[in-house]
Amino acid sequence: MLFLRKNMIEIINIFIFPLVLIIFLQNNLLSRFLNNNYGKKILFLDQKILNLFILLNLILIISLLNLKIEITIYLVVVYFLLTNFLFFSFKKNFFFIYNFLFLLIIFYIFSVQIAAYPDLSWDGKFHWYKRALNFFQDMGFENLSSLPKYEYPHFGSYIWALFWSTSPLKLEYFGRLFYLFLYLLSIYSICDLVINQKIKNLSFIFFSLIAFNLNHFTGNQDIVVFSFIIFLTRYFYLIYIDKDDKILNYLLFILINNIIIWIKYECFVYVFLSYIILITSKFLNKKFDKVYFLTLFLFITILFKISISKIYQISLDASFQFSGEYNFKELFYLENIIYKFFFIIKYYLFSLFKNPILLLGFFSLAIILFKRISLLTPMFIFFILLNLSTFSIFYIIQSDFEWHVVYGIDRYILQYSGVSILFIIILLNNLFRNK
């Protein structure tokens, strides 16, 4: 009887979880401000995503203060109440939930699989789970120094612990359900760029299904990076196609980058590339106010990360790459270059054919280039540089080089593969625009 009761509570919690998250994306004060200043130009979805990343940045700052995780929950609830104490409407919230109906249905299908098979991967169990447990047990940010690989970025584990704590039964996998919500919302956000409504919904269902793999939700942070990179791609794209050059798109670009850099080491690459490409583009178009604005926030984002690392004496060196003696001269040996290049490209191709999203993205990009369909050059450069970064990041590894390539390249490629969805969408839009 007790077993059945626990199961019922668990099922009810899974059902309620995404509904509560969608309601918490409501921010009446923010919505009124945007509507008063921008009117109909601000989309419903952009308002929700903006509030999501305001919340995540708020939680990031709280996570660095060594407060109990229950206090974080209370502060988030207070934030919600303060921003919604006026004009709260059940009708509006029902409308929000209705708009995310497909997302909710797929969430319930996938969450059942995660609940049924809650096992963690090796890295998930021995690195990321220990960090989440550290926060779940209120050990704080400073205590990470007592854990293996303490220098790993902490924020993915922190939000795991945060949502783990919200479960009445204190079920660990509950924290990972937030990863699933991010995954689906990010795909929903990129599919929102499809111009045909029916195809938009079908695209969301299609991409959600073919990109889903239960192994992605076993504690590793790569699926979190995948989701944030997709959000970043949406606003990277909107900045270029939006003739009004809305400040909202730039704000979201900055907020998303500020979160990405706290998830994994290699996210420095994504943040740096996205900023540099955008800054260069604005410089070439002689929009110097945007150049100064973006350069300032690139500097602030990196300085904030470095400052926190210095305060808590956290090394920014990727320890797996530089363990033992490191010989920089080896990087320039011709035989080493040839051997490593062919070894990396071999496993890159293996990974490519295991990643349907990236494979379809390359196929769509080839058609776009062949048919000379209008393509935003900065997005193309961003995508190519992300793929090239695979070679540079793995090439500099000396200790256990082959092991890291064989077991790490799949996960690295997964992180940025969501960018390729944009090329599929560009192709779809071109197809339906011409009909």
N, C-alpha and C positions, 0 to 999 in steps of 0.2 A: 504493500500500500504506500509506504514511504517512497519507494522507488518510482511508482507511478506519479505520485505527487511532485517529485523533483523533476520528472520528465515534462509534466504539464507546465510547471513554472519555467522550465528551460524553453519550451516551445513558445510560450506567451512572451518571454523576454526577447526571443529572436524576432517574433512578429512585431513587437513594439519598437525595437531598436532603430530601424531605419526611419520609422515615422517620427520618432523623437528628434533624430538628426535633421530631418527635413524641416521640422518646425523650428529647430534652433538656428537654421539658416535664415529664418525670418528676422528682419531688423527694421522695425517701423520707422525709427528716427532716420536711419540711413536711407530707406526707400523714399521718405518724404523729401529729404534733402536732395536726392538725385532727381526726383520728379520735378521739384521746384526749379532746379538749375539746368536740367537737361531734357525734361519732358519725355516724350515718347522715344527719344533716341537711346535711352538706356533699356536694354532688354531685361526681361524677367530673370533669365538665367544668369546674366552678368551680375545682377544684384545679389543673387544667392552665392555665387562663387566669390564675390568680393567679401561678403560677410564671413564665408568659410575661412578665407586667408587672413582676415583681420583677427578672427578667433585663434587660428593656428599661430599667428605671430604673438598674440597675447599669451597663449599657453607656452610658447617658446621662452619668453621672458620670465614667466613664473617658474618654469622648469629649472632656471639657473639660480634660483634663490634658496634652494634647499628647504622648501616648505613641504609639509605633508601633502600627499596627493589628494586627500579629502578637501584640503583648503583650495586646491586648484579647481576642484569640482564646484565648490561653493562660489568661488569667484566667477566661474563661467556662468553659473546660474544667475548670479547677481547682474552680470553683464547683460544677459538675456532679458531679465526683468526690467532693467533700466532702459534698455533700447526698445522695449515693447510694452511698457506700462500704459502708454497711450495708444488708442486706436487698435487694440488687439481685436482680431476678428477670426472667429472660428470658420466663417465662410471663406475667408482668404486662405486659411491653412488647409481647408479641404481642397481648394483650388490648387494649391501648391502640390499636395499629395497626388491629386488627379493628374497633374502634368508629369509627374514622375512615376506614373503607373507601370510602364514597361520596366523601368529601373527596379521598382519594388518587386515585381514578379520574378525577375532574374536574380535579384538579391536573395529572395527566399529559396529559390532552387539551389543556388550555389552555397548558401549558408548551411543548408541541410547536409551537404557533402562535407563541409569543413567540420561541422559538429559531429558527424558520424566518423570521420577520420581525422582527429585532432592532433595526430603525431607531428613532431617537429623534425626538420632536417638536421643534419649534423651541425652545420654552422648556426642554424636557428637555435638549437638546444644549447650548444657550448659557448656561444658568444652573445647572440642577441637576446635570448631568453633570460640569461643571467643578468643582463642589464635591465630588462623589463622587471624582473623580480626585485632587483635593487630598488627601483622606484616604487613598486607595489608595496614593498615592506618599509617604505618611508626612510630609506637609507640616504637619499639625497644625491645631488650631483657630485659632491666632493668624494663620496665613498666609491665612485667608479674607479678611482686610482688603485683600489685593492683587487680589482677584477682583471682577468687576462684581457689583453688587447684594450686596456682602459682608454687608449687614445682614440678608439673608434667614435665617430659622431654619435650623439646620444638621442636625438629627438624622435627618431622612429620608434625606439624602444620606450621612450617616455609616453608617447600617445598610445602605444600598446598597453602599458601599465595603467594609464588613465582610464581607458575603456574597459579593461579587465576589472578595475575597481568599481565600475558602475554596475556590474552584474550582481544581482542579489545573491546568487549562489557562488559568487567569486570564481567563475569559470574562466580559466586562462585564455581559451580560444576566443572568448568574447572580445578581447582587445584586438584580435586579428580580424574580426568582422568589420572593424572600422577601415582596415586596409581594403577589404572587399568593397565597401561603400565608396571609398576614394577611387578605386579602380573603375567602377561602373559610372560614377559621376564624371570622371575625366573623359571616358569614351563618349558619354552622352554629350559632353560639352564640345567635343571635336565634331561629332556627327551633327550637331546643331548648325554647322556651316553648310550642310547639304540644302540646296534650294527647294527641292521637291519634298513635301511633307511626308508622303507615303514612303518614299525612298529613305528619308531621314530616319523614320522608325525602324524600317527593315535593316538599315545600315547599323544602327545601334545594336539591334539583336544579333546581327551577323558578327560584328567585330567583338562583341562581348563574349560570344560563344567560342569563336575560333582562337581568341587570345587567352581564354581561361585555361589554367592548368592548376590542379590542386597543389602541386609541388611549389607553386609560386606563393602559396599562403601558409607555408610551414615555418615561418619565423624569419626568413631572409628579408632584407630590406629592398631588394631589387624591384619588386612590384610597386613599392611605394614611390621609388624614383621614377619608374615607368609612368605612374599616374600623374605625378607632378610635372614631368616633362611634357605630357600631353596637354595639361592645362597651360603650360608655358607656350607651347606651339600655337594654341588657339589665339593667345594675345599677341604673340609675335606676328602671326598672320593678320590679325585685325588691325594692328598698327599700320600695316602696309596697304590694306585695302580700304581703310576708313578715311574718307576724304576730309572729315572734320578733324582728324588727328586728335581724338578725344584723350584727355588727360587720364580718364578712367582706365584705358588700356595700358598706359604707361605705369599707372599705380599698381595694377594687378601684375604686370611684368616684374616690377620691383619686389612686391610682396611674395610672389611665388619663388623668385630667385633666392630671397632671404631665407625661405624655408628649405629649399633644395640643398643648400650648402651645409645644412646640419643633419643630413641623412646618411651620406657615405662620403669617403675620401674623394672618389673620382668625380663627385658632383662639382668640385672646383672647376673641372674642365667644362662642364655644361654651362655653369654660371659665367665663366670668363668668355667662352665662345659666343654665347647669346648676347652679352653686353657689347663685346668688341664688334660683332657684325652689325648690330643696331647702331652703335655710335659711328662706325665707319660710313654706313649708309646715310645717316643724317648729316654727317660732315660733307659727303659728296653732293648732297642736295642743298648744302649751305643753310641748314637749319641749326645754327650754332647754339641757340637757346636750348634745344633738345640735347645737343652734344654735351654742353656744360652740365645740364640736369642729370643725364645718364651717367656721365663720368663721375660726378659727385656721389651718386648712389652705388656705383660699382665700388668706389673707394670705401664708402661707409659699410657696405655689406662685408667686404673682405676684412676691413679694420676691426669690425665688431667681432667677427669670428676669431681673428688672431688675438685680440685683446682678452677675450674670455679664456682662450687657450693659455695665454701667458699668466693670467690671474690664477688659474687652477693648475698651472704647470703641466699642461697636456701637450705632448709632442705632436707637431703637425706632419712629421715624417711618416710615410706609409711603411710601417715596420716590416711587413712581409716582403717588401721590395728591397729593403736596405739592411736586412738581418745579416750579421757577419760582415766580413770585409767587402767593400764595394770598390770595384776597379773601373773607373770611368773610361780608361783607355780601351777596355774590351768593347765598348759601344761602337768603336770605329774600326775594329778588325774586319776586313773584307769577308773572310770566311764566316765570321760570326753574323755579319749582316745578312749574307745569303742564306745561311742555315736558319736563322730566326725568322726571316721574312717568309720563307716557304713553309716553315712549321706553323706559323701564325695563320697564313692564308689557307692552309689545309683545314685547320679547325674552324676558321672563320666560315668557310664554305659549308662545312658540316653543320655549324650552328645556323647558318642562313636557311638551310633546307629543313631545319627543325623549328623555324620561326615563321609561321604562315603570314603574319602581319608584315614583316620585313620583306619577305619574298614577293608578296602582292604589291608592296610599295615600290620595289625596284621594277617590277613588271609595268606598273602604272606609269612610273617615271620614264621608262623607255618609250612607251606609247606617246606620252606628252611631248617628249623631245623629238620623236620621229614625225609626229603630226604637227609639230610647231605650235602646240597649244600654249596660250599665254601662261607663263610661270614666273612667280616672284623669285628673282635671282637670289636675294638674301636667304630665303628658305631653302633653296637648292644648295647654296654654299654651306649653310648650317648643317644640313643633312649629310653632305659629303664629308665635312670636317668631323662630324660625330663618328662616322664610319672609319675615317682615317685615324681617329684617336685610339681606336681599338689596337692598331698596330703600334703606335708610339707608347701607349701605356704598358702593353705586355712586353714590348721590346726591351724596355729599361730594366726589367726583372732579371736578376742574375741567379739568386738562390732559388733552386727548384723551379727553374723556368718552365720546363715541359709540364710539370704537374699543375702549375698555375694556369697555363694556357688550356690544357685539357679540361680542367674542372672549373675554370673561371670565365672562359670566353662566352659561354652560353648566357650566363647571368649578366655579364657586362653588356652584351648586345641587346638583351631584353630591355635594359634600362632606357635606351634611346629609340627602340624600335617603333614606339608609338608615333614618332614624328612622321613615319612613312604613311600613316593613315591619311594625312593631309593630301598626299599626291593621289591617292585613290579617290578622295572627295573632289579634288580639282577635276579629275577625269570624269566623274559622275556628273558634276555640275555642267561641264562642257557638253556632255552627251544630252542632258535634258534641256539645256538652254537652246540647243539647236533643233529641238523638236517642235 
